[in-house]
Amino acid sequence: MLTRVVKLHFDAAHLDQFLAHFETVKWQVAQFPGCRGMQLLQDQTDPCLVFTYSIWDSEQDLNDYRDSALFASIWPQIKVWFDQKAEAWSLNQHFSAFIREK
């Protein structure tokens, strides 16, 4: 299993465009084969700073997504809205103990 964290910083003028676009693609990404789920997280003090947090069955599944038509339709569109270069980390999980929602 692989956890992928991507840090995105948007130009303030384009943040609302990104959030609206994300709403149109979030379930396609989250339900992509090999993806166990995804979250979009927004910084509390800098709303232009967002992170995607996704869990993949394998590195190959993540690479299949990155090579997909879906990714090719998303990334070029949102990339022009960044005001800083995106950063990404692929992480191995050693422990997880999230509390279930009540």
N, C-alpha and C positions, 0 to 999 in steps of 0.2 A: 504494500500500500504506500502511496505517495501523497504528501500534502504539498500543494502549490500555493504560494503567497505572491501576489503581484501588487506592487506599490505604484499607484497612478496619481499624478498631481496635475490637475486641470487648470487652465486659465479660467478665472472667475466668470468671464463672459460666456463660457461654453459649458459650465457645470450643469445647468438645467438641461441642455441638449443631451449631455451624456446620460443623465439620470432618466430622461424620457426614453432614450434609445435603449438603455439597459432593461427597462420594463418590457420592451418588445422582444428581447432575445434571452432573457434570464432562464426561462424554462427550457429553451432549446439547448443551452449550454449545460444546465444542471441535469438534463436527461440524456446527454450525449453518452453513447456506449462507453462504459468504463468509468464514468463519473459517478461518485457516490453522493455528491451534493456540493453545493456552492453557497457562499455568503458574500454579500457586498457590505463592507464595513466603512464607515465614514468617521474621520477624526472629529472629536468634539470641539477642538479649538480652531482647526483649519478645515472648514467644510470642503475645500477644494482637494484635500488629500483623502483618497479612498484606497481601499485594499480589496482585492478579491482573494477569497480563501476557498480553495476547492480540494477535494479529496478524490484521488484516482486509484483504481485497482492496480495500475502499473505505470511505469514510465512510458511504455509503448502506447498505452491508452491515451496518456497526455499528448504524446507525439502525434498520434492519429488525429486528435482534436486540432492540434496546431497545424497539421497538414490538410485539414478539412476545408470544404467550401464554406462552412459556417464561420470558421475562424477568419478565412479570407474575406468574408463579407463584413465582419465586425472590426477587426484590428485597423485596417486602413482608414476607416471612417472615424474611429475615436482617436487615433494617433495624432491627427491634426489639431485636436483640442487640448493636447498636453501643453503645459508650460515648463515641464521638466522631463528629462528622460525617464522612462519607466524602468523599474527594477523588479527582478523576479528571483524567487528562491524555490528550489525543489527540496523538500525536507522529508526525512524518514521519521515516522512516528515511533516513539519509544514508550509513551504513556498517554492515556486519555481518560479523563474522568469527568466529562461534562455532566452537570446535573440536569435531569429531565425537567422540562417545563411543567408547571403545575396547572 
